[in-house]
């Protein structure tokens, strides 16, 4: 893959850009101020990134979720900003501990409707019944060509969120250079040529199409700001398009 810059994100509150490593702490500072200013309630700062099982990734989202919103609404946002291509199924799950059992305990009321065999969380559950500080959840979209994500609850606050879900930050578009010329930004990728250059600027994409019939026919896909880039029929998000 072409050269990438470090993953950075812009804070929704002050509009300053921070590295992925420092942004979480910075956002928490702003959210802590909301405790004195906002109305009583419960809300959560959530970091979402690709599953650790697939190694490190530059893609991330930071959300502020009101306790009364549902897992379904988080699922919808993930689909709209990163994932939706063909209406695939999706699921949130509790990660298993080593050996057996899940990463947190639930009261009998909370546990109703939560299968104990695979830890799947019903989409109609309110997040305040699921989330707690430091909780990690697994999420999968499409059980064939799967995009696997990890949700981490960074902090919880005794204040209602401004909206059911607030997008606090997202990684800025990555600098991915054409793998043929190495100079221009890549705009297309080839999904079939995996053993050679696969990312192309417009000019190099036209040259590649002349020697790769599949690319000219069906294998050309856009370079977008999503961990689902190049998978299935995904061509970009439905919201926050200016950073896609």
N, C-alpha and C positions, 0 to 999 in steps of 0.2 A: 504494500500500500504506500501511497505517496507520503511525503513528509507532513507531519501534523504539529501544530503548536500545542503548548500546554493547555489543559482544559480550564477555562475561566468562565465566571458567571457574573451577571450584573444584579446588584441588590435592588429589589423593587422599591425599597424605602428611600434610599439616598442616591440611587442610580450610579453608584461607584462600582467598578469592576474588581473582582477579587479572584485569586486562585481557588480551585476546588478545595484545597486543603484548608484555607483560611476563611472561606465563605461561611461555613456552618457556624462557627463561633460568632462571626459578625452578625449574621441573621438572628441568632439567639439574643444578642444584645438589644436589637430593635424590638424583638418580641417581648422581652422582659419589661420594656417600657410600657407595653400595651396593658400590663397587669394593673398599673395605676390609672390608666386612661380609659380602658374599655369596661364593658358591662360584665358582671359576674357570669361565669359559665365554665366550660372546659374546652380546651383546644390543644392541638398537638403540632409540633414541628417535625416533619417527616422528610427524610432523605431517600430518594429512589435512584437506584443505579442498576447496572447489569449484575446478574448473579455472580457472586464470587467464585462459583464453580467454573466460570469461563474466563477467569483472570481479570486483571484490571482493565478499566474502560474509561474513556474520556467523557462518556455520556452521563448526565445526571439531571435530576429535577429536585427542587426543594419546594415543599408544600406546607401550607398552614391549614390544617383541617379542623373544622368545628366538631365538637364531640357529638353533635346530633346529626351530622351527615352520615351517610351509609357507605359501606364498602362498594356498593354498586356505583356510586357517584365517583369514587376514586377510579374504579375500573373504566368508567366512561371517559374520564379525563385522560387516562393512560392511552386508551384507544385513539382519542381525538388528536393527541399531541405526538404520539410515537408509533402506534401499532396498527390501526385498523386498515385492513386490506380487503378481506373477503368474509367478514362476519364470523370469524372463528370463535370457538369456545375459549373461556379463560377461567382462572381460579386463583384465589388466595389460599395459602396453606401455612400452617404453623410448621417451622422446621423441627425435625426430630432431634432429641438429645442423643448423645452416644448411648447405644444400647437399646433403650425403648422409651416411650413416652414423648411428650411434646415440650416445647420451650417455656410454657407457662401453664399455670393451673387456672381453671375456670370454676365458678360457682355452678351448682346444678341448673340455675336459671339460665346462665350464659351458655352452658354446655348444650342445652336443648337445641337440636337442629345442627350441631357441629359434629359431623362424623368422626369417630375416634379412630377409624382405620387409617385414614390418610391425612387427618388434620385440616380438611377443607373448611373454610369459613363461609357461611351463607352470605350472599351478596346483600341481603336485606338487613344485616346486623349493623347497628350504629357503631361508629368507631369508638365511642366512649366505653362500650362493652368489650372491646377487643384490645385497644391500645393501652400501653403503659410505657414509661420511659425505658429505653434500651431494648424494647421488644424488636425482634427481627422477624419479618414475614417473607415468605417466598411467593412469587407470582409468576404465572405462566400464561402466555397468550398463544393460542394455536398448539394443539397437542400433536401436530405432525412436524411442521417446520417451526419448532418452538422458539419463541423469544422469552428468555427467563430473566426475571428481575428480582431485586431484593429491596424490601422496604425496611428502613430502620427508623424507629421513633427516637428522635434526638432529645426531645424535651416535652414536657406537658405543662400547661399554664392554666391557672384558675381564672380564665377570662375567655369570653366567647370570641371566636374569630370574626373578622369583618364580614366574611361571606362563608358559605358552606365549605368552599375550597378556594384558597388563594395561592396562585403560582408565585412563590417568593423569588425564585431564580431558576435558570436553566443554563446549561453550558452554551456558550456562544458558538456560532457555526465554526467548525474546525477548518483549518487551512490544510486542505488535501490537494497536493499538486499532481498534475498529470504524470503518469508513470512512464510515458514515452518521451516527451520533451523535457520534463522536469522543471518547467518554467511557469506555465499557466495553471490556474485553478482547474481541478477536475470537475466536470459537470455530469459525466456519464460513466457507468461501469458496465463491464461485460460479465454476465452471470455464468458463462460456460467456459471461458478461457481462464482457468485457475492456475496454470503453470507458467504464466508469463504476465506481461503488463495487463492490468484489468481496469485501471482508472484512466480516463481520457478527458482532455480539454475538447472543445467542439471541433477544432481542426484535426486533431489526432483521432477523434472518434470517427470522422468521415473516412480517414485512411483505414482505420481498423475495419469499418463496415465493408470495404472493398475486398478484404481478405477473409472475413469471418461472416459467412452467410447467416449463421444463427444470430449474430449481433444485429445485422440488418433486418432480420425477420422478427425476432421476439426477445433476444437476450440483452437488449440495451435497457438499462434502468437508470433513473436519475440518482445523483449523489445528493443525499439529504441528511439532515441533522437528527439521526435516529439510530438506535441500536438494531432496528429492523431493516436498515438499508440493504437492498439487494436480495431480500428474502420474499418468497412468494410473489404477490403482485403489489407490494407496498411501494407507493410512489410519493409519499409525503404526508404531513399532518393536515388536519382540518382546522386547527387553531394555532395561534402564535406563528403564523406563516412567515413573518418577517425574519424569524430566526431558524427557519427550516432549511 
